[in-house]
Amino acid sequence: MIKNNIVKYGILHALGTAAYIVLVATFLSHAQDIFGPEEPKSVLVPIMMLSLLVFSAAMVGLLLLGRPILWYWDGKKPEAVSLVIHTMAAFFVVVLIAIWVVYSFL
């Protein structure tokens, strides 16, 4: 039963990470439409970009490693390691599919 949950969680975490990346990339590609064509000459733009970077690192870290860390702390060390491996494998498949889509259809 736990093996099925590990695979399911691995796939869900990988898809959640991919969805977050698509969301942020879509926002960034439309930022000029949202905020206007002129880039403001202030320190706020670098602050906002660094803030987004830090938030994104934390979000992806939670999506990929949150549950495995909790499982590891709860004494489920083999399950935690297996979940990290399954999540990274599923995310690798998502990345390969994304590369295939970009080079095949765009």
C-alpha positions in Angstrom: 0.0 0.0 0.0 2.7 2.5 0.9 4.6 1.7 -2.4 1.5 2.9 -4.3 1.4 6.0 -2.2 5.0 6.8 -2.9 4.6 6.5 -6.6 1.4 8.6 -6.5 3.0 11.3 -4.3 6.1 11.3 -6.5 4.0 11.9 -9.6 1.8 14.5 -7.9 4.8 16.4 -6.5 6.5 16.4 -9.9 3.3 17.7 -11.6 2.8 20.3 -8.9 6.4 21.5 -9.4 5.9 21.6 -13.2 2.6 23.5 -12.8 4.3 26.1 -10.5 7.1 26.6 -13.0 4.5 27.1 -15.9 2.6 29.5 -13.7 5.7 31.6 -12.9 7.0 31.5 -16.5 3.6 32.6 -17.8 3.5 35.5 -15.4 7.0 36.5 -16.3 6.3 36.3 -20.1 3.3 38.5 -19.6 4.8 40.9 -17.1 5.3 43.6 -19.7 1.6 43.5 -20.6 0.6 43.7 -16.9 3.1 46.4 -15.7 3.6 48.3 -18.9 6.3 48.5 -21.5 8.7 50.7 -19.7 10.9 49.3 -17.0 10.9 51.5 -13.9 14.4 52.8 -13.1 14.3 51.9 -9.4 15.6 49.4 -6.9 12.2 47.8 -6.7 12.6 45.7 -9.9 15.7 43.8 -8.6 14.1 43.5 -5.2 10.9 42.0 -6.7 12.9 39.6 -8.9 15.1 38.4 -6.0 12.0 38.0 -3.9 10.4 35.9 -6.6 13.6 33.8 -6.8 13.7 33.2 -3.1 9.9 32.4 -3.0 10.3 30.0 -5.9 13.2 28.2 -4.4 11.2 27.7 -1.2 8.1 26.6 -3.0 9.9 24.1 -5.2 11.9 22.9 -2.2 8.6 22.2 -0.4 7.0 20.6 -3.4 10.0 18.2 -4.0 11.3 17.7 -0.4 8.5 18.6 2.1 6.8 15.3 2.5 10.1 13.2 2.4 11.6 15.4 5.1 8.5 14.9 7.3 8.6 11.1 6.6 12.3 11.1 7.4 11.7 12.8 10.7 8.9 10.4 11.5 11.3 7.5 11.2 10.2 6.4 7.7 13.7 6.8 6.3 13.5 4.2 3.4 10.1 5.5 2.4 11.4 9.1 2.4 14.4 8.2 0.2 12.2 6.3 -2.1 9.8 9.2 -2.4 12.6 11.6 -3.3 13.9 9.2 -6.0 10.3 8.7 -7.4 9.6 12.4 -7.4 12.9 13.2 -9.1 12.3 10.5 -11.7 8.8 11.7 -12.4 10.0 15.3 -12.7 12.8 14.1 -15.1 10.1 12.5 -17.2 8.1 15.8 -17.1 11.2 17.7 -18.2 11.8 15.3 -21.1 8.2 15.6 -22.2 8.5 19.4 -22.1 11.7 19.3 -24.2 10.0 17.0 -26.7 6.9 19.3 -26.9 9.1 22.5 -27.4 11.2 20.9 -30.1 8.4 19.1 -31.8 5.6 21.6 -31.9 7.1 25.1 -31.5 
